[in-house]
Amino acid sequence: MTPEENKAVVRRYVEEFKTGGDEAVAAELRSPEFVNHSAAPGTPSGPEGGLRLFRALRTAFPDLHVRIDDMVAEGDEVVTRQTFSGTHSAEWLGVPATGRRVSWSVIDIVRLEDGRMTDHWAVADFHGLLAQLTAPEEDAP
């Protein structure tokens, strides 16, 4: 597939699964051999781990929205810079619900083969998110 076709796959994954919550799309677009090389310790690195993460995110941030800010593709890899946002409505990172609207950045690198994602690496600004969740009320966004 071309880099542009790979970008379309990643865009669909972000819009329909990450934001929309459509787990059937996740299953369709991830290879059964998918490996998340950035899975948290104790979290499965295969397809089930991603489902668990996004189920937990949607519990903590029921209005979760993921926006693609930048996307670059070369060969079989696609890199995105994304902004995640939502209202903190249940415990996340050990912090009880605050009701605050928060956002954080994520950079993803995805490798694709035959139109399906096979590998994933990520860097997420959970420190910035935690700072927003725990800031004194007068400093909160």
C-alpha positions as CSV (number, residue, x, y, z in Angstrom):
1,M,0.0,0.0,0.0
2,T,1.1,3.6,-0.6
3,P,1.9,6.0,2.3
4,E,-1.3,7.9,1.5
5,E,-3.3,4.7,1.7
6,N,-1.6,3.9,5.1
7,K,-2.5,7.4,6.3
8,A,-6.1,6.7,5.4
9,V,-6.1,3.5,7.5
10,V,-4.6,5.4,10.5
11,R,-7.0,8.3,10.2
12,R,-10.0,5.9,10.1
13,Y,-8.7,4.1,13.2
14,V,-8.3,7.4,15.1
15,E,-11.7,8.7,14.1
16,E,-13.8,5.5,14.3
17,F,-12.1,3.6,17.1
18,K,-10.2,6.0,19.3
19,T,-12.9,8.8,19.2
20,G,-15.9,6.8,18.1
21,G,-15.4,3.7,20.2
22,D,-16.1,1.2,17.4
23,E,-14.2,-1.9,18.5
24,A,-15.2,-3.7,15.2
25,V,-13.1,-1.1,13.3
26,A,-10.2,-1.8,15.7
27,A,-10.4,-5.5,15.0
28,E,-10.6,-4.9,11.2
29,L,-7.6,-2.5,11.1
30,R,-5.2,-4.3,13.5
31,S,-3.5,-7.4,12.4
32,P,-4.1,-10.4,14.7
33,E,-0.3,-10.3,15.2
34,F,-0.4,-6.6,16.2
35,V,2.2,-5.7,18.9
36,N,2.1,-2.5,21.0
37,H,5.7,-2.0,21.8
38,S,4.7,0.7,24.3
39,A,2.2,-1.2,26.3
40,A,2.2,-0.4,30.0
41,P,3.8,-3.0,32.3
42,G,1.3,-5.8,33.0
43,T,-0.9,-4.9,30.0
44,P,-1.1,-7.3,27.1
45,S,0.9,-6.0,24.1
46,G,-1.5,-7.6,21.6
47,P,-4.9,-6.3,20.3
48,E,-6.7,-7.0,23.6
49,G,-4.4,-4.5,25.4
50,G,-5.5,-1.6,23.2
51,L,-9.1,-2.5,23.8
52,R,-8.5,-2.5,27.5
53,L,-6.8,0.9,27.4
54,F,-9.5,2.6,25.4
55,R,-12.3,1.1,27.5
56,A,-10.6,2.5,30.6
57,L,-10.0,5.9,28.9
58,R,-13.7,6.0,27.8
59,T,-14.7,5.2,31.4
60,A,-12.5,8.0,32.8
61,F,-13.2,10.4,29.9
62,P,-16.7,9.5,28.5
63,D,-16.6,12.3,26.0
64,L,-13.1,11.3,24.8
65,H,-12.1,13.0,21.5
66,V,-8.8,12.4,19.6
67,R,-7.7,15.0,17.0
68,I,-4.9,14.4,14.6
69,D,-2.7,17.4,14.6
70,D,0.0,16.2,12.2
71,M,0.5,13.0,10.1
72,V,3.6,11.9,8.2
73,A,4.0,8.7,6.3
74,E,7.0,7.1,4.7
75,G,7.2,3.5,3.5
76,D,5.1,1.3,5.7
77,E,5.1,3.6,8.8
78,V,2.7,6.5,9.8
79,V,3.5,9.0,12.5
80,T,0.8,11.1,14.1
81,R,0.8,13.8,16.7
82,Q,-2.6,13.7,18.4
83,T,-4.4,15.7,21.0
84,F,-6.6,13.7,23.3
85,S,-9.3,15.6,25.3
86,G,-12.2,14.8,27.6
87,T,-13.9,15.5,30.9
88,H,-12.4,13.6,33.8
89,S,-15.5,11.7,35.1
90,A,-13.9,8.7,36.8
91,E,-10.6,7.7,38.4
92,W,-7.6,7.9,36.1
93,L,-3.9,7.6,37.1
94,G,-5.1,7.2,40.7
95,V,-6.9,10.5,40.7
96,P,-10.6,10.5,41.5
97,A,-12.9,12.2,39.1
98,T,-12.4,16.0,39.1
99,G,-15.0,17.0,36.4
100,R,-12.2,19.0,34.7
101,R,-11.9,19.2,31.0
102,V,-8.3,18.2,30.1
103,S,-6.2,17.5,27.1
104,W,-2.8,15.8,26.5
105,S,-0.6,15.0,23.6
106,V,0.4,11.6,22.1
107,I,2.8,10.8,19.4
108,D,2.1,7.4,17.7
109,I,4.2,5.5,15.2
110,V,2.4,2.7,13.5
111,R,3.7,0.1,11.0
112,L,1.2,-1.3,8.5
113,E,1.2,-4.4,6.3
114,D,-1.5,-5.0,3.7
115,G,-3.7,-2.3,5.1
116,R,-3.6,-3.5,8.7
117,M,-1.6,-2.2,11.7
118,T,1.1,-4.6,12.8
119,D,3.3,-2.6,15.2
120,H,2.7,0.5,17.5
121,W,5.0,2.7,19.5
122,A,3.8,5.7,21.5
123,V,4.9,8.6,23.6
124,A,2.1,10.1,25.7
125,D,2.2,13.2,27.9
126,F,0.7,11.6,31.0
127,H,2.8,13.9,33.2
128,G,1.1,16.9,31.7
129,L,-2.3,15.2,32.1
130,L,-1.6,14.3,35.7
131,A,-0.6,17.9,36.4
132,Q,-4.0,19.1,35.0
133,L,-5.8,16.5,37.2
134,T,-4.1,17.4,40.4
135,A,-3.6,21.2,40.0
136,P,-5.2,23.3,42.8
137,E,-8.7,24.4,41.7
138,E,-7.5,28.0,41.1
139,D,-4.7,26.8,38.8
140,A,-6.9,24.2,36.9
141,P,-7.6,24.8,33.2
